[in-house]
Amino acid sequence: MASSISILQRFFGPEPLPDENPLRASHLIPRWMFLRSLGLIYLSAFHSLFCQIRGLIGPEGVLPVQQFLQAIDRSFPSLTRFWFAPTLLWFGTGNRALMSITVVGLVFSLLLIANVWPRFCLVVCFLCFLSFVSAAGDFSNYQSDGMLLEAGFLSLFFAPRGLWPSLGAASAPSRASLFLLQWEWFRIYFQSGMVKLLSGDQEWRHFTAMDEYYQNGPLPTWIGWYMQHLPHWFHASTVAATLALELVIVLLLFFPRRYRIICFFIVTPWQIVVILTANYTFLNYLVLALGFLLLDDQFLVHLLPRRFHPGLQRNKPDLSIDGVVEEPDVVDPESGRASTKRRRLHLAALRTAVSAVFLTWIFYVTTAELIRMLWREAPLPSSPIVALEPFRIANQYGLFAIMTRGRYEIEFQGSNDGQVWTPYPFRYKPQALDKPPGIYAPYQPRFDWNLWFASLGDWRQNSIVPLTEERLLTNSPDTLALFAGNPFSQSPPKYVRAVLWQYWFTSMAEKRTTGLWWRRQLLGLYAPVLTRKPDGGFDAVQWPEPLAPHE
């Protein structure tokens, strides 16, 4: 049996440790660090959903999940609907079901952080987060969601066995899963660099992409406000540094360990600066955590308390399959069954085979997606790619291919007479001119984020805007919870509209004189002015004029 699975064991079983230096090739400490970080990231994701999910996709939310799943059921009436939308919400779409998946996700995120039964915790967290992402429609079309699902799924094969595994010395990391997590880290950077060049965006080619980057992103920070006012040569140099890091420096992953460690100390400070200057939810925290896997135990052991050192030394290589040493068949003379150890060996071999299938499948899909970025017509089988798409565990990445040229903000306003309009205050989006932009990440305010994307297009392609207007006309408590307050708490307004502003950071001189962080200009009506009819329906009393191009 050993001969039939030796190849699989070499790549998909635990990584071996060289006898002369048992710490040199091991990744027990980086794995421990990464999985604790992944638990924190899951915790932040579920916490943000706990605060928002009812307003986003609840029965009284902006995009009720029940309507989404009913539409899928009409298109895919058979069991294929479970594949097209793999979500536990098929069994319930009310607020209780929505809150259940977030609370369960929160609990098991905490257990993962505490290193309690990590493999099972990862399964539960993955299923709960996938359940939201698969059913949330426009509120889950983010690359960060795919990044977390991919890392979470790969971690199922990477995590140690056992209820209290500590560093997991008895269950060394799978080399294939370790590589695929590193491969995800690499692709996030490298593909982002590729799309910047392939897009043809003149901002990157003329080294002006960063001149207004800190101002125009989804949710700026007050540190970004100060960075924005640095001279052009600084911004041009950061463009060059970004391209160099994403296209060249990350290639050090494939070099010997000393170069990978150097790479870690270049990309980690870079990610910290990005975190401080822009709110990209948990995206940068996940990339930061994946970077821990560039390190190894030999480098990190000096930072580990000495009481853990014996546990590292006990992780010796053997000729086992997933920790089960192969022995000759021992057959019970009465039952004719193989011994318990032999059955465990068969089970371990089956686990290795299953890991080989899934990890090879993911590697093929992600590699094919990378090739197709450069060669769109590459003759590669597409069925394996299509089959994995609903699960978001093998993705193509590419951040900031096109830089936005301005900052636009949609503001909802209510009125009882159609003359005096009162704005609904946002929790996170820029609105009040004297309010400094905050640092919210890894918290993800999905409603505010989606409005930033909507502001760059037309209301007809962004249904969440008129749907939000409808909810405000009924004073939906779940939708109103997405805002910082309700100016019509006694009764809903008679009219609701959405207008579009353009925002700019104030200059240093303006800030000193007025104390304002922003200045803005009204561009016009973004979406129809709605009112509620006596029968409970909605009617448009004014339609917006075409707005000037804004992107």
Buried (B, 14 or more C-beta within 10 A) or exposed (E): EEEEBEEBBEBBBBBBBEEEEBBEBBBBBBBBBBBBBBBBBBBBBBBBBBBBBBBBBBBBBBBBBBEBBEEBBEEBEEEEBBEBBBBBBBEBBBBEBBBBBBBBBBBBBBBBBEBBBBBBBBBBBBBBBBBBBBBBBBBBEBBBBBBBBBBBBBBBBBBBBBEEBEBBBBBBBBBBBBBBBBBBBBBBBBBBBBBBBEBEBEBBEEBBBBBBBBBBBBBBBBBBBBBBBBEEEEBBBBBEBBBEBBBEBBEBBEEEBEBBBBBBEBBBEBBEEBBBBBBBBBBBBBBBBBBBBBBBBBBBBEEBEEEBEEBBEEBEBEEBBBBBEBEEEEEEEEEEEBBEBBEBBEEBBEBBEEBBEBBBBBBBBBBBBBEBBEEEEEEBEEEBBEEBEBBBBBBBBBBBBBBBEBBBBBBBBBBBEBEEBEBBBBBBBBBEBEBBBBBBBBBBBBBBBBBBBBBBEEBEEBBBBBBBBBBBBBBBEBBBBBBBEBEBEEEBBBBBBBBBBBBBBBEEEBBEEEEBBBBBEEBEBBBBBBBBEEEEEBEEEEEBEEBEEBE
